[in-house]
Amino acid sequence: MGSIVVTGGTGTLGRHVTERLRADGHEVRVVSRHSAPYAVDLRDGRGLDAAVTGAGAVVHCASSPRGGDERAAQHLLDAARRAGVGHLVYISIVGVDRVPLGYYRTKLAVERLVEASATGWTILRTTQFHDLVVRVLEGCARLPVLPVPAGVADQPVEVTEVAARLAELAVAGPAGRVPDLGGPQVLPFEELARAYLRASGRRRRVVPVPLAGRTYRAFRAGGHLAPERASGTGTFEQYLERRFGAGAPPR
């Protein structure tokens, strides 16, 4: 096949996809706002035609919670169609059709654009990455206590496993919506928070906080989980050990 384009190829997921594809011997074009020679801002699409011309597949990892994903995806799909790209792989999130969170709704809207496009496509939904859970907990730990949403669990997955799956899908050809990829364990947020505190050496009291609204109810109901697809192997504890070592001194 021709070159494989990875949008967001310098980001948390995209850089691992790029590394995996290159390790497997594929030519990769990294598309991001600052990656020469394919520095492209997907929000306006300038430079995108040159980036995808002659490519055999695109792995679309670029995304922003600040908005603009639908416009960016449409620019990418239009450029892929003009260039005759045969396959676009899109990474999405488990629960985008069940949890009424604004960012999830945007991801679902992009899925619909991909499905309606003239380009062959594959969509993979995964649970949240380990590092996102840690970023959330780090933000909460700035307070004297560590608040967590009461009654909510999560199923974090190892980002390199997601990258390996995306690389595999990109080479395999269009497959439509493929089975979700979830982390190996569904754990209450209180347990995730205590594991984070032990690993980081922070001392905080974990406080479950009941919230209100449809989004919270959907998370409590497990709309973002895929326990039947717990095919990931890297655990949250293993991720914490790599990130923080054997445990930081208490602080």
VENFENTA-V520781 format. One record per backbone hydrogen bond with DSSP energy under -1.0 kcal/mol. NH is the residue of the N-H (numbers start at 1). CO is the residue of the C=O. Records with the same first field share a line. If there is no record, write none. Layout:
NH=CO ; CO
This chain:
4=27
5=57
6=29
7=59
8=31
9=31
11=8
15=11
17=13
18=14
19=15
20=16
21=17
22=18
23=19
24=20
25=22
26=21
29=4
31=6
32=38
38=35
40=32
44=41
45=41
48=45
51=47
52=48
53=49
55=52
56=3
57=3
58=87
59=5
60=89
61=7 ; 59
67=64
72=68
73=69
74=70
75=71
76=72
77=73
78=74
79=75
80=76
81=77
82=78
83=79
85=80
88=120
89=58
90=122
91=60
92=124
94=126
96=93
98=95
99=95
101=99
105=101
106=102
107=103
108=104
109=105
110=106
111=107
112=108
113=109
114=110
115=111
116=112
117=114
122=88
123=176
124=90
126=92
127=181
130=157
133=129
134=130
135=131
136=132
137=133
138=134
139=135
140=136
141=137
142=139
143=140
146=205
148=207
150=209
152=149
154=187
157=128
162=158
163=159
164=160
165=161
166=162
167=163
168=164
169=165
170=166
171=167
172=168
173=169
176=121
178=123
181=125
182=229
183=155
187=154
189=152
192=188
193=189
194=190
195=191
196=192
197=193
198=194
199=195
200=196
201=197
207=146
209=148
217=213
218=214
219=215
220=216
221=217
222=219
223=218
225=222
229=226
231=229
232=182
239=235
240=236
241=237
242=238
243=239
244=240
245=241
248=199
251=201
